[in-house]
Amino acid sequence: MSPIRVLQVIGSMNRGGAETMIMNLYRKIDREKIQFDFVVHTDKPCAYDDEILFLGGRIWHCPRFAGSNVFSYRRWWNAFFTEHASDYPVVHGHIGSSAAVYLKAAKKSGLFTVAHSHSSGTDHSARSFLYRAFSYPTRHIADWFFACSIAAGVDRYGQAVVDSSRFRILNNAIDTVAFRYDEDTRRQIREELGVADSLVVGHVGRFDAVKNQPFAVRSFQALTEKHPDARLLLVGNGAEKPEVEALVRTLDLSDRVIFTGVRADVALLLQAMDVFLFPSIYEGLPVTLVEAQCAGLPCVISDTIPPDCIVTEGLVVQKSLNDGPISWADQLLACAAIQRTDHSQEIIAHGFDVNDTARKLEEFYLEKCR
């Protein structure tokens, strides 16, 4: 029999948190039973495109939703499901701003619809207000609701949905074998990066205002006052990167900060770090924090991040952003002294191993298709 094809709707399949989680599941799910296809909101090539095609998936490109184009956007989806509804018994939506549009179109075609929330919290900008306004009806449209945490579920769908029988946490699972700590790998990667004798502070995330990289840079600057040979490893890309690069130059840190760009070998880079710095303004349940803990990496994170992400004993410290960079620097130094060990079994015990999550998702799709 041919596998059941599930349509995953996402902004783009680049190396972001949600996208990485989807690919982790896609690699591990039984593709003789379940196959993923993707609708992306971009015409540009994406980092995971080649792997998706290799694994048997198809990629469709739809217009980017801008709010003002809601009518043409709706027409695109109606036309898509007129032609392809028979291909997809399940539509799994990861992009929230327009979920009310495409999931409603899917339901009109008789398909089972899933909304998935990957973050919690927003700022007070006009963009965030519009996002909430457009995404709000989704709670009355989707057949099922996933979220990476309770906070992410309540923020997107409301308490009533989270308390219902149609809601479930789907952990941001990782390949625990790939991320578990290894001393030989650590030594090799540190030598390759030229930081073998340095204290290495690391951060992984897209360069976006909510990730708060300027605070990370200022905290690192305060740390260098006490540890001059320290290095900051910033992994990722994004719209705010030029601003952060300018701040690094202004603070005269250019020879101490390494911008790696987007990398496929994050598991190796985590091995090279001594402490992980994550001062986000808000998050859902960031997969990169689960990866860091699996690698036995001490983490200093903001207290705005849901505590659901803390799945190890003694590795993660939460701090208020109001404490300021100097206080954060002191905490980074204290955590960097923690002895690195393998914490992968704790990750597995808390249900964050991708093999377990892929099996549960596979069973979910098969049940709904019956």
Secondary structure, 3 states (H helix, E strand, C coil): CCCEEEEEEECCCCCCHHHHHHHHHHHHCCCCCEEEEEEECCCCCCCCHHHHHHCCCCEEECCCCCCCCHHHHHHHHHHHHHHHHHHCCEEEECCCCCHHHHHHHHHHCCCEEEEEECCCCCCCCHHHHHHHHHHHHHHHCCCEEEECCHHHHHHHHCHHHHCCCCEEECCCCECHHHHCCCHHHHHHHHHHHCCCCCCEEEEECCCCHHHCHHHHHHHHHHHHCCCCCCEEEEECCCCCHHHHHHHHHHCCCCCCEEEEECCCCHHHHHHHCCEEEECCCCCCCCHHHHHHHHCCCCEEEECCCCHHHCCCCCCEEEECHHHCHHHHHHHHHHHHCCCCCCCHHHHHHCCCEHHHHHHHHHHHHHHHHC
